[in-house]
Amino acid sequence: KTFSPRNHTTLMQNLSRKVHRYLISFEYKGNVFSGFQKQCAHNQPKSLTVQGAIENALCLYTNGRVHRIFGSSRTDAGVHALHNTAHLEIPAELLTSTKICINKSSGGSDSSSDSSSSSDRNKSQDDVDDDAEQDDQDDRKNDTTASTKESRETKIDPERLWKGVNYHLQKLGFLDTVRLTGCDYIERPCFHARYDAIERTYKYKIWASPEIPSLFEQNTCWHVLLRRRPPEEDEEKVVERMGKLVINEKKRRKCGKGKRARGRAVALDVAAMERAGQYFVGIHDFSTFRGTKCSANSPVRSITSVCVEEEKMPSNARGKMIVITIVAPSFLYHQVRLIVGALKRCGEGHMEVEDVKRILEEKNNKLAPPMAPAKGLCLTHVKYNKNFAPRDPKCALRSAV
């Protein structure tokens, strides 16, 4: 992309401006918020978002001087996060203006100048000029040292920053739903939390059982209702007696089984879901598995790994928890939830494993299976290079713009 002179001037001003950049890590419960990103449309009613809650607390912590963060992953409404990140910028002049500046013309320098002047009264004019030049050099050196010391003193400690924001989140009543878990000071001037992230990890939890999930799991997993297994014994065996009325199990199952019950699976095939997930690994055109409102310029994405495994549950649990882990540098809008919906269809037996490859190659969004609900999805990790190095030069330039 070619830059106009106006854009080039703005870029140089942003690069030359001294700012302190911090990367904050935070977690939140997605079922409370309407997504991460703050809604800016004037025709939409104000809704509670993760970005809005953190920015309100940050504004209180900085006395209104900093009121914006830049997130790395813009999760949808209902999606949880154990480790999401965002960066914020605090201009150095704002911190300097709130502190007592170091007085460079202190009393000690005056007394030393008086003593030097009294001791050098008998010197020649040339010696006096040489001493004045040396004093000027010492003053410039002291000014540089003082300014360096001042800049070090005005930088906010990262631990103090995230704990201070958590204090104001508690005052606002958000600490039970969103909280900061860490903070790092970024030395690189062109760092951006979104564009410099090299890997994102999402996990989706499915509770496959005829029974409802636990109270502690019902808001963090997708309950796939299964059909109860038929008993091992003879169908004509009497299983219920109500007075003189005898109900055979055969008749009871025939009367109680409707269309929805007949369409349910007895169990989810984890092995079939794992095989189907491997078709998504690699670089593909995910036009089939992108939301209709996706604004990305290209549907091509690279998925690093897809893992489907059964989580260990207590022996008395009446079902199994299936965890789907998807790792990639970036994702399309609704991409993870559409992939999970296809894997769930394969586990039920309503779709063959090879059908996943076929609809992926069709590149038609209308062929995508029903999308999984948001409450089972959780962002678990956002990865960066060592010492927060840039992902590539083009990415660093785009972040600076």
matplotlib code that plots the C-alpha trace (Angstrom):
import matplotlib.pyplot as plt

x = [0.0, 1.3, 1.2, 0.2, 2.3, -0.4, -0.4, 3.4, 3.5, 1.0, 3.1, 6.3, 4.5, 3.3, 6.7, 8.5, 6.0, 7.3, 4.7, 4.8, 3.2, 1.8, 0.4, -2.4, -3.8, -7.3, -10.0, -13.8, -17.1, -18.6, -22.2, -22.4, -21.1, -22.2, -18.8, -15.4, -15.4, -17.2, -20.2, -19.6, -22.7, -25.0, -28.2, -27.5, -28.3, -25.4, -24.5, -22.1, -18.8, -15.4, -13.6, -16.0, -15.6, -11.8, -11.6, -13.9, -11.7, -8.6, -10.0, -10.6, -7.1, -5.4, -7.8, -9.3, -5.9, -6.1, -9.4, -8.7, -7.2, -6.5, -7.5, -5.9, -9.0, -12.5, -14.6, -18.3, -21.1, -21.2, -17.6, -15.4, -11.7, -9.0, -6.2, -7.0, -4.6, -4.7, -2.2, -2.6, -0.5, 0.3, 2.0, 5.1, 4.1, 0.9, 2.9, 5.5, 2.9, 1.5, 4.9, 7.2, 9.9, 13.5, 14.7, 17.9, 18.9, 19.1, 20.7, 23.8, 24.8, 24.5, 26.8, 29.3, 29.4, 29.8, 32.7, 34.3, 33.9, 35.5, 38.5, 39.1, 39.0, 42.8, 42.6, 43.1, 40.2, 41.2, 41.0, 37.6, 36.3, 37.6, 35.9, 32.6, 32.7, 33.4, 30.5, 28.2, 29.3, 28.6, 25.2, 24.2, 25.4, 23.4, 20.4, 20.6, 21.0, 18.1, 15.8, 16.7, 16.1, 12.7, 11.6, 12.4, 10.5, 7.4, 7.1, 4.3, 5.2, 3.3, 2.2, 0.9, -1.0, -3.0, -3.7, -4.9, -7.2, -8.6, -9.3, -11.5, -13.1, -14.2, -15.5, -17.6, -18.9, -17.2, -14.5, -16.6, -17.0, -13.8, -10.3, -6.8, -4.3, -1.0, 0.8, 4.1, 6.0, 6.7, 9.9, 9.2, 7.4, 5.5, 4.0, 0.3, -1.5, -3.6, -1.2, 1.9, 0.2, 1.5, -0.9, -4.3, -5.8, -9.5, -11.2, -14.7, -16.4, -19.3, -21.3, -22.7, -25.3, -29.0, -28.7, -28.3, -24.8, -23.7, -24.5, -20.9, -20.6, -24.0, -22.8, -19.4, -20.3, -22.7, -25.2, -25.7, -28.8, -28.4, -31.0, -31.0, -29.6, -32.2, -31.9, -30.2, -33.1, -36.0, -38.4, -41.5, -40.2, -42.4, -40.6, -43.3, -46.4, -48.9, -51.7, -53.3, -52.0, -49.0, -46.9, -44.5, -41.3, -41.9, -45.2, -43.7, -40.8, -43.1, -45.4, -42.6, -40.4, -41.1, -39.4, -36.8, -36.0, -35.6, -33.2, -30.8, -27.7, -26.9, -23.3, -20.8, -18.0, -14.9, -12.6, -14.8, -14.7, -10.9, -10.5, -12.8, -10.9, -7.7, -9.2, -9.1, -5.4, -3.2, -3.9, -7.4, -10.1, -12.6, -15.4, -17.8, -16.8, -17.1, -19.9, -22.2, -21.1, -17.4, -15.5, -12.1, -10.5, -9.5, -11.1, -7.8, -6.6, -4.0, -4.9, -2.0, -3.8, -7.2, -7.5, -10.6, -10.3, -12.5, -12.0, -11.7, -14.8, -15.8, -17.0, -20.5, -20.8, -23.7, -22.1, -18.8, -17.1, -15.6, -13.0, -12.1, -8.9, -8.1, -4.8, -4.2, -2.5, -5.9, -9.5, -12.5, -15.7, -17.6, -15.0, -14.4, -18.1, -18.9, -16.1, -17.4, -20.9, -19.5, -17.5, -20.6, -22.6, -19.8, -19.9, -23.6, -23.4, -25.5, -22.5, -19.7, -16.1, -15.5, -18.4, -16.3, -13.7, -16.3, -18.1, -14.8, -13.8, -17.2, -16.5, -20.2, -21.4, -24.9, -23.5, -22.2, -23.8, -25.6, -23.3, -22.4, -23.6, -21.2, -21.2, -19.1, -16.2, -13.3, -10.1, -7.4, -4.1, -2.6, 1.0, 3.7, 7.4, 10.1, 10.6, 7.5, 9.5, 7.5, 5.9, 7.2, 8.2, 5.0, 3.0, 5.1, 4.5, 0.8, 0.7, 2.4, -0.1]
y = [0.0, 3.4, 6.2, 9.7, 12.6, 13.3, 9.6, 9.7, 12.7, 11.2, 8.0, 9.9, 11.9, 8.7, 7.1, 10.2, 10.6, 9.1, 6.8, 4.0, 0.9, -2.0, -5.4, -6.5, -10.0, -10.6, -13.2, -12.8, -14.6, -14.2, -14.9, -11.5, -9.4, -8.6, -9.5, -7.9, -5.0, -1.8, -0.9, 2.4, 2.6, 5.5, 3.6, 0.7, 0.8, 0.8, -2.7, -4.0, -5.2, -6.3, -3.5, -0.9, -2.3, -2.3, 1.1, 2.6, 1.2, 2.4, 5.9, 6.1, 4.8, 7.4, 10.2, 10.3, 10.5, 7.0, 5.7, 3.2, -0.3, -2.3, -6.0, -9.0, -11.1, -9.7, -12.5, -12.7, -12.4, -15.3, -16.5, -16.8, -16.1, -17.4, -15.4, -12.5, -9.6, -6.0, -3.1, 0.4, 3.6, 6.2, 9.3, 10.2, 13.9, 13.0, 11.2, 13.9, 16.7, 15.0, 14.7, 17.2, 18.0, 17.8, 21.3, 21.7, 25.0, 23.8, 25.6, 23.3, 24.5, 28.1, 27.6, 25.8, 28.6, 31.1, 29.2, 28.8, 32.5, 33.5, 31.2, 32.2, 36.0, 36.3, 34.2, 35.6, 36.3, 33.2, 30.9, 32.3, 31.6, 28.1, 27.4, 28.8, 26.5, 23.5, 24.5, 24.6, 21.1, 19.8, 21.4, 19.8, 16.4, 16.9, 17.9, 14.7, 12.6, 14.3, 13.9, 10.2, 9.8, 11.6, 9.3, 6.3, 7.6, 8.5, 5.0, 3.0, -0.3, -3.1, -4.9, -1.7, -0.9, -4.1, -4.3, -0.7, -1.3, -4.4, -2.1, 0.1, -2.9, -3.9, -0.5, -0.6, -4.1, -6.0, -7.9, -11.0, -11.1, -9.6, -9.1, -8.4, -11.2, -9.7, -6.8, -6.4, -3.3, -3.2, -1.6, -1.8, 1.3, -0.4, -3.2, -4.1, -6.7, -7.9, -7.9, -9.1, -12.2, -15.4, -18.0, -18.2, -21.2, -21.8, -24.7, -25.8, -28.1, -30.4, -32.2, -35.3, -36.9, -37.5, -35.7, -32.0, -30.8, -29.6, -26.2, -25.2, -26.4, -25.4, -21.9, -23.1, -26.0, -27.1, -29.7, -32.3, -34.2, -37.9, -40.7, -43.1, -46.5, -49.3, -51.8, -55.2, -57.3, -58.6, -56.0, -57.8, -57.8, -55.9, -52.9, -50.8, -51.6, -49.0, -50.8, -53.3, -51.5, -53.2, -51.3, -53.1, -51.3, -51.9, -50.0, -47.2, -46.6, -46.6, -44.0, -41.8, -41.6, -38.6, -37.2, -35.3, -38.3, -40.6, -38.1, -38.0, -40.1, -42.6, -41.4, -39.1, -40.9, -39.1, -41.0, -39.9, -36.3, -36.5, -37.8, -35.2, -32.4, -33.2, -32.0, -28.5, -28.6, -26.6, -23.7, -23.7, -21.5, -21.4, -19.7, -22.5, -21.9, -18.2, -16.0, -14.2, -10.8, -11.6, -8.5, -10.2, -9.5, -13.1, -16.3, -18.2, -19.2, -21.5, -23.9, -25.3, -28.2, -29.6, -32.0, -33.8, -35.7, -36.9, -35.2, -37.4, -37.2, -38.6, -42.2, -41.2, -38.7, -39.6, -38.5, -37.4, -34.1, -33.7, -30.9, -29.6, -27.6, -25.5, -23.6, -21.0, -17.7, -16.0, -16.9, -15.8, -14.6, -17.6, -19.9, -22.0, -22.4, -23.5, -26.1, -27.4, -27.7, -29.9, -32.1, -32.6, -33.8, -36.3, -37.6, -38.1, -40.0, -37.5, -36.7, -38.8, -37.9, -37.4, -35.0, -32.5, -32.5, -32.2, -29.1, -27.5, -27.7, -26.5, -23.0, -22.3, -20.9, -22.3, -25.9, -25.3, -27.3, -25.4, -23.3, -24.3, -22.0, -19.4, -20.5, -23.5, -21.6, -20.2, -18.4, -20.0, -18.5, -15.7, -16.3, -13.8, -14.0, -13.9, -10.4, -9.4, -9.3, -8.4, -11.2, -9.9, -6.4, -5.9, -6.7, -4.3, -1.5, -2.0, -2.0, 1.4, 2.8]
z = [0.0, -0.9, 1.7, 0.9, 2.4, 4.9, 6.1, 6.1, 8.3, 10.8, 10.9, 11.7, 14.4, 16.0, 15.9, 17.3, 20.1, 23.4, 24.9, 27.4, 26.0, 28.2, 27.3, 29.7, 30.1, 31.3, 31.7, 31.6, 31.6, 28.1, 29.1, 30.9, 28.0, 24.5, 23.1, 23.6, 21.2, 22.2, 20.1, 18.3, 16.1, 17.0, 16.0, 18.4, 22.1, 24.5, 25.5, 28.1, 26.6, 27.9, 26.3, 27.7, 31.3, 31.2, 29.6, 32.2, 35.0, 33.2, 32.8, 36.5, 37.3, 35.1, 36.0, 32.5, 30.7, 29.1, 27.9, 25.1, 24.8, 21.6, 21.9, 20.3, 19.9, 19.4, 20.8, 20.2, 22.7, 25.0, 24.3, 27.4, 27.8, 30.1, 28.5, 26.2, 25.7, 24.8, 24.7, 25.9, 25.4, 28.0, 26.6, 28.6, 28.8, 30.7, 33.3, 33.6, 34.0, 37.1, 38.9, 40.5, 38.0, 39.1, 39.9, 37.8, 39.5, 43.1, 46.0, 46.0, 42.5, 43.7, 46.7, 44.6, 42.1, 44.9, 46.4, 43.0, 42.2, 45.5, 45.1, 41.5, 41.9, 41.1, 37.9, 34.5, 32.1, 30.0, 33.0, 33.8, 30.3, 30.4, 33.7, 32.4, 29.4, 31.6, 33.8, 30.8, 29.8, 33.4, 33.4, 30.1, 31.5, 34.6, 32.6, 30.6, 33.7, 35.4, 32.4, 32.2, 35.9, 35.5, 32.7, 34.8, 37.7, 35.6, 34.1, 35.9, 37.3, 35.4, 38.5, 40.0, 36.8, 36.5, 40.2, 40.1, 37.2, 39.1, 42.1, 39.9, 38.3, 41.7, 42.5, 39.2, 40.1, 37.3, 39.2, 39.4, 35.6, 34.2, 35.8, 34.7, 35.4, 34.3, 32.6, 30.7, 29.7, 25.9, 24.8, 21.0, 19.7, 16.9, 19.0, 18.4, 20.5, 17.5, 14.6, 16.5, 17.9, 16.3, 17.7, 19.3, 21.0, 21.4, 23.3, 22.9, 25.4, 24.6, 27.3, 25.6, 27.8, 28.2, 31.6, 32.0, 32.9, 36.3, 37.6, 37.3, 33.7, 32.2, 31.2, 29.8, 27.6, 24.9, 26.0, 23.2, 24.4, 23.7, 23.4, 26.3, 25.6, 25.4, 28.3, 27.9, 29.1, 27.1, 25.8, 27.2, 30.7, 33.1, 34.5, 36.0, 38.1, 38.9, 40.9, 38.6, 35.4, 33.9, 31.3, 29.1, 28.3, 24.6, 24.7, 26.9, 24.5, 21.5, 23.0, 24.4, 21.4, 19.1, 16.1, 18.1, 20.3, 17.3, 15.7, 18.7, 18.7, 21.4, 21.7, 20.0, 18.1, 19.3, 16.9, 13.9, 15.1, 15.4, 11.8, 10.5, 12.3, 10.4, 7.1, 8.5, 9.3, 6.9, 4.6, 3.1, 1.7, 4.6, 2.6, 3.8, 7.4, 7.8, 9.0, 6.6, 8.2, 8.0, 6.9, 6.2, 2.9, 2.3, 3.4, 3.3, 6.8, 8.2, 11.0, 13.0, 14.8, 15.6, 18.6, 19.8, 23.1, 25.9, 29.3, 32.3, 34.4, 37.8, 37.9, 38.8, 35.9, 33.5, 30.3, 28.9, 28.3, 24.8, 24.4, 20.9, 20.8, 17.7, 17.2, 14.5, 13.9, 13.2, 12.6, 10.5, 11.9, 13.4, 12.0, 15.2, 16.0, 12.4, 12.5, 15.9, 14.4, 11.6, 13.9, 16.1, 13.1, 12.3, 15.9, 15.8, 12.5, 10.6, 8.4, 7.1, 7.7, 4.0, 3.8, 5.7, 3.0, 0.3, 1.8, 2.6, -1.1, -2.2, -0.7, -0.2, 3.1, 2.6, 2.9, 6.4, 9.2, 12.0, 14.1, 17.7, 20.4, 21.8, 25.5, 25.0, 23.4, 25.3, 24.3, 26.4, 25.1, 22.9, 22.0, 21.0, 19.9, 22.5, 23.9, 21.9, 18.6, 15.5, 13.5, 10.2, 8.9, 7.0, 10.1, 12.2, 9.6, 9.6, 13.4, 13.4, 11.0]

ax = plt.figure().add_subplot(projection="3d")
ax.plot(x, y, z, "-o")
ax.set_aspect("equal")
plt.show()
